[in-house]
Amino acid sequence: MSVFSRERLRSFVDAPAFQRTIIAVITLNGVALGLETSPGLADGHAVAFVVIDRIIVAIFAVEILLRITAQGKAFFRDPWNWFDLIIVGVALVPASESLSILRLFRFLRILRLISVVPSMRRVISALFSAIPGLASILVLLLLSLYVAAVIGERLFHEAAPQHFGNLGKSLFTMFTVLTVENWPSVAEDVMAKEPLAWIFFVTFIVVTAFFILNLLIGVIVSAMQTEVDASRWKEDQELELEQHNALMNEIRALSEKIDRLEARSPAAADTDSSQGAGPRSRPNGLDEVEVG
């Protein structure tokens, strides 16, 4: 395939209209999969659902083939392309008794919206880039949860055995308190026998729900801001490159016009004629006169 044809195909694949069409097909696929879960619709329109599913899979397969043809080896260097390729490849596997579980992966096609929509792709990329910072904060959160569960089991296993009877119950109770959902009922059960237990619960909520979770949110927001800045920098670089190429093309065109004008100007013609005519002859007799 020639380079020109590949560039034209790449322009077609990257065109906004083509991308909007794929988004519409993915959305239609999601609606069809949702309607298929209704027993009445699934039984009454089983053939229609099968036809729609095969048409959508065919469209996805053609899209992947066009992108591979347009991008060549560069297609396989993008992780998002591998994501799309795996999802479409699983859809092409024929469903049988032994591979019936693969039919459940049809619902993963809806996740292709993540790879198609640039803003959603940036969010996921930011989450992946924030994993090192998230891991440290999550470990800190788990340590706080574990320490609080051990302390709670030691202090309140007799006052509220339904919440702190053993380490497992204590861990689940403290996780419930961490979510700040219905924690006053847990505190009231304990405070019925231990009036000062509110200090323990308030301290745990302030440390975990307010401090550590806010750190977690801060890391995610920082990673997303970095991803957005990187995307904007890349767009700015591409725009500057386009502007530079356009300016250079204009300069070349002006230079060619100037060269053509100089070649056609009368001064240039006179100069060329004077250089090619040679020395002029003197009047008769002057060349014989010797200046003394």
C-alpha positions as CSV (number, residue, x, y, z in Angstrom):
1,M,0.0,0.0,0.0
2,S,1.4,3.4,-1.0
3,V,2.3,6.0,1.5
4,F,-0.2,8.4,-0.1
5,S,-3.1,5.9,0.1
6,R,-2.2,5.2,3.8
7,E,-2.2,8.9,4.6
8,R,-5.6,9.3,3.0
9,L,-6.9,6.3,4.9
10,R,-5.4,7.6,8.2
11,S,-7.1,11.0,7.6
12,F,-10.4,9.1,7.0
13,V,-10.0,7.0,10.2
14,D,-9.0,10.0,12.3
15,A,-11.8,12.2,11.0
16,P,-14.3,13.5,13.6
17,A,-17.2,12.1,11.6
18,F,-15.7,8.6,11.6
19,Q,-15.1,8.8,15.4
20,R,-18.7,10.0,16.0
21,T,-20.0,7.1,14.0
22,I,-18.0,4.6,16.1
23,I,-19.3,6.3,19.3
24,A,-22.9,6.0,18.0
25,V,-22.3,2.3,17.2
26,I,-20.9,1.7,20.7
27,T,-23.9,3.5,22.3
28,L,-26.3,1.4,20.2
29,N,-24.5,-1.7,21.3
30,G,-24.9,-0.7,24.9
31,V,-28.6,0.0,24.5
32,A,-29.1,-3.3,22.7
33,L,-27.3,-5.3,25.4
34,G,-29.4,-3.5,28.1
35,L,-32.7,-4.3,26.3
36,E,-31.5,-7.9,25.9
37,T,-31.6,-8.4,29.6
38,S,-35.4,-8.0,29.6
39,P,-36.9,-11.5,29.4
40,G,-39.9,-10.4,27.4
41,L,-37.9,-8.5,24.8
42,A,-35.2,-11.2,24.6
43,D,-37.7,-14.0,23.9
44,G,-39.9,-12.0,21.4
45,H,-37.0,-10.4,19.4
46,A,-34.2,-12.9,19.8
47,V,-33.5,-13.0,16.0
48,A,-33.3,-9.2,15.9
49,F,-30.9,-9.0,18.7
50,V,-28.7,-11.6,17.1
51,V,-28.7,-9.7,13.8
52,I,-27.9,-6.4,15.5
53,D,-25.1,-8.0,17.5
54,R,-23.5,-9.5,14.4
55,I,-23.7,-6.2,12.5
56,I,-22.1,-4.3,15.3
57,V,-19.3,-6.9,15.6
58,A,-18.7,-6.6,11.8
59,I,-18.5,-2.8,12.1
60,F,-16.0,-3.1,14.9
61,A,-13.9,-5.6,12.9
62,V,-13.8,-3.4,9.8
63,E,-12.9,-0.4,12.0
64,I,-9.9,-2.3,13.6
65,L,-8.8,-3.5,10.1
66,L,-8.9,0.0,8.8
67,R,-6.9,1.4,11.7
68,I,-4.3,-1.4,11.4
69,T,-3.9,-0.7,7.7
70,A,-3.7,3.1,8.2
71,Q,-1.3,3.0,11.1
72,G,0.8,0.0,10.3
73,K,3.2,-1.1,13.1
74,A,2.4,2.1,15.0
75,F,-1.1,0.6,15.8
76,F,0.5,-2.1,18.1
77,R,2.5,0.5,20.0
78,D,-0.6,2.1,21.5
79,P,-2.0,0.3,24.6
80,W,-5.5,1.6,23.8
81,N,-5.4,-0.1,20.4
82,W,-4.6,-3.4,22.2
83,F,-7.5,-2.8,24.4
84,D,-9.9,-2.4,21.4
85,L,-8.2,-5.3,19.6
86,I,-8.8,-7.7,22.5
87,I,-12.4,-6.7,23.0
88,V,-13.2,-7.1,19.3
89,G,-11.2,-10.3,19.1
90,V,-13.1,-11.9,21.9
91,A,-16.4,-10.9,20.2
92,L,-15.2,-12.8,17.1
93,V,-14.7,-16.1,18.9
94,P,-17.7,-18.4,18.2
95,A,-19.9,-19.1,21.2
96,S,-20.0,-22.7,22.2
97,E,-20.8,-24.7,25.3
98,S,-17.2,-24.6,26.5
99,L,-16.8,-20.9,25.6
100,S,-20.2,-19.7,26.7
101,I,-18.5,-17.6,29.4
102,L,-17.1,-15.4,26.6
103,R,-20.6,-14.2,25.8
104,L,-20.4,-12.2,29.0
105,F,-17.5,-10.2,27.6
106,R,-19.9,-8.7,25.1
107,F,-20.8,-6.2,27.8
108,L,-17.1,-5.0,27.8
109,R,-17.7,-3.5,24.4
110,I,-19.3,-0.6,26.1
111,L,-16.0,0.2,27.7
112,R,-14.7,1.0,24.2
113,L,-16.1,4.5,24.8
114,I,-13.1,5.0,27.1
115,S,-10.6,4.5,24.3
116,V,-12.7,6.4,21.7
117,V,-13.5,9.5,23.7
118,P,-10.2,11.5,24.3
119,S,-11.4,13.1,27.6
120,M,-12.2,9.7,29.2
121,R,-8.9,8.3,27.9
122,R,-7.1,11.1,29.7
123,V,-8.9,10.4,33.0
124,I,-7.9,6.7,32.9
125,S,-4.3,7.6,31.9
126,A,-4.2,10.0,34.8
127,L,-5.4,7.2,37.2
128,F,-2.7,4.9,36.0
129,S,0.0,7.5,36.3
130,A,-1.2,8.2,39.9
131,I,-0.9,4.5,40.9
132,P,2.5,5.0,42.7
133,G,1.2,7.8,44.9
134,L,-2.2,6.0,45.4
135,A,-0.5,2.9,46.5
136,S,1.4,4.7,49.3
137,I,-1.8,6.4,50.6
138,L,-3.8,3.2,50.4
139,V,-1.2,1.4,52.4
140,L,-1.4,4.2,55.0
141,L,-5.2,3.9,55.0
142,L,-5.1,0.2,55.5
143,L,-2.6,0.5,58.3
144,S,-4.8,3.1,60.1
145,L,-7.8,0.8,59.6
146,Y,-6.0,-2.2,61.0
147,V,-4.6,-0.4,64.0
148,A,-8.0,1.1,64.8
149,A,-9.6,-2.4,64.5
150,V,-7.1,-3.9,66.9
151,I,-7.6,-1.1,69.4
152,G,-11.3,-1.3,69.1
153,E,-11.4,-5.1,69.6
154,R,-9.3,-4.7,72.7
155,L,-11.3,-1.8,74.2
156,F,-14.9,-2.7,73.2
157,H,-15.1,-6.4,72.7
158,E,-17.2,-6.7,75.9
159,A,-19.2,-3.5,75.5
160,A,-20.3,-4.3,71.9
161,P,-19.5,-7.9,70.9
162,Q,-21.7,-7.6,67.8
163,H,-19.3,-4.9,66.5
164,F,-16.0,-5.7,68.1
165,G,-16.3,-9.4,69.2
166,N,-13.3,-10.4,67.1
167,L,-10.8,-8.9,64.7
168,G,-12.9,-9.7,61.7
169,K,-16.0,-8.0,63.1
170,S,-13.8,-5.1,64.3
171,L,-12.3,-4.6,60.8
172,F,-15.7,-4.6,59.2
173,T,-17.1,-2.2,61.8
174,M,-14.2,0.2,61.4
175,F,-14.6,0.1,57.6
176,T,-18.2,1.0,58.1
177,V,-17.2,3.9,60.2
178,L,-14.6,4.9,57.6
179,T,-17.4,5.3,55.0
180,V,-19.2,7.7,57.5
181,E,-22.4,5.7,56.8
182,N,-24.6,5.0,59.8
183,W,-21.6,5.3,62.2
184,P,-23.6,7.1,64.9
185,S,-25.5,3.8,65.6
186,V,-22.3,1.9,66.1
187,A,-20.9,4.6,68.4
188,E,-24.2,4.7,70.4
189,D,-24.1,0.9,70.9
190,V,-20.6,1.2,72.3
191,M,-21.2,4.5,74.3
192,A,-24.1,2.8,76.1
193,K,-21.4,1.1,78.2
194,E,-18.3,3.2,77.4
195,P,-19.3,6.9,77.5
196,L,-15.9,8.1,76.4
197,A,-15.8,5.9,73.3
198,W,-16.8,8.9,71.2
199,I,-13.2,10.1,71.4
200,F,-12.0,7.0,69.6
201,F,-14.6,7.2,66.8
202,V,-14.2,11.0,66.2
203,T,-10.4,10.6,66.1
204,F,-10.6,7.8,63.7
205,I,-13.0,9.6,61.4
206,V,-10.9,12.8,61.4
207,V,-7.6,11.0,60.6
208,T,-9.0,8.7,57.9
209,A,-12.1,10.3,56.3
210,F,-10.8,13.8,56.4
211,F,-7.0,13.7,56.2
212,I,-6.0,10.4,54.4
213,L,-8.9,10.4,51.9
214,N,-8.3,14.0,51.1
215,L,-4.7,13.1,50.4
216,L,-6.0,10.4,48.1
217,I,-8.2,12.8,46.2
218,G,-5.3,15.3,46.0
219,V,-3.0,12.8,44.3
220,I,-5.7,11.9,41.8
221,V,-6.4,15.6,41.0
222,S,-2.7,16.3,40.7
223,A,-2.2,13.4,38.3
224,M,-5.2,14.5,36.2
225,Q,-3.9,18.1,36.0
226,T,-0.5,16.7,34.9
227,E,-2.2,14.6,32.2
228,V,-4.2,17.6,31.0
229,D,-1.1,19.8,30.9
230,A,0.8,17.2,29.0
231,S,-2.0,16.9,26.5
232,R,-2.2,20.6,26.0
233,W,1.6,20.8,25.6
234,K,1.4,18.2,22.9
235,E,-1.4,20.0,21.1
236,D,0.5,23.2,21.4
237,Q,3.6,21.6,19.9
238,E,1.6,20.2,17.0
239,L,0.0,23.6,16.4
240,E,3.4,25.3,16.5
241,L,4.8,22.7,14.0
242,E,1.9,23.3,11.7
243,Q,2.3,27.1,11.9
244,H,6.1,26.7,11.4
245,N,5.6,24.6,8.3
246,A,3.0,27.0,6.9
247,L,5.3,30.0,7.5
248,M,8.2,28.2,5.8
249,N,6.0,27.4,2.8
250,E,5.0,31.0,2.5
251,I,8.7,32.1,2.8
252,R,9.6,29.7,0.0
253,A,6.8,30.9,-2.2
254,L,7.8,34.6,-1.7
255,S,11.5,33.7,-2.4
256,E,10.5,32.1,-5.7
257,K,8.3,35.1,-6.6
258,I,11.2,37.4,-5.9
259,D,13.6,35.3,-8.0
260,R,11.1,35.4,-10.9
261,L,10.6,39.2,-10.6
262,E,14.4,39.8,-10.6
263,A,14.8,37.6,-13.6
264,R,12.2,39.7,-15.5
265,S,13.2,43.2,-14.4
266,P,14.7,45.6,-17.0
267,A,17.8,46.3,-14.8
268,A,18.7,42.7,-14.9
269,A,18.2,42.6,-18.7
270,D,20.5,45.7,-19.2
271,T,23.1,44.2,-16.9
272,D,23.1,40.9,-18.8
273,S,23.3,42.7,-22.2
274,S,26.1,45.0,-21.1
275,Q,28.1,42.0,-19.8
276,G,27.6,40.1,-23.0
277,A,28.2,42.9,-25.6
278,G,32.0,43.4,-24.9
279,P,34.0,46.6,-25.3
280,R,32.5,49.3,-27.5
281,S,34.5,50.5,-30.6
282,R,35.9,54.0,-30.6
283,P,35.2,56.6,-33.3
284,N,37.4,56.5,-36.4
285,G,40.9,57.8,-35.9
286,L,40.6,58.0,-32.1
287,D,42.2,54.7,-31.5
288,E,45.3,55.9,-33.5
289,V,45.7,59.1,-31.5
290,E,48.2,58.7,-28.8
291,V,47.6,60.8,-25.7
292,G,50.9,62.5,-24.7
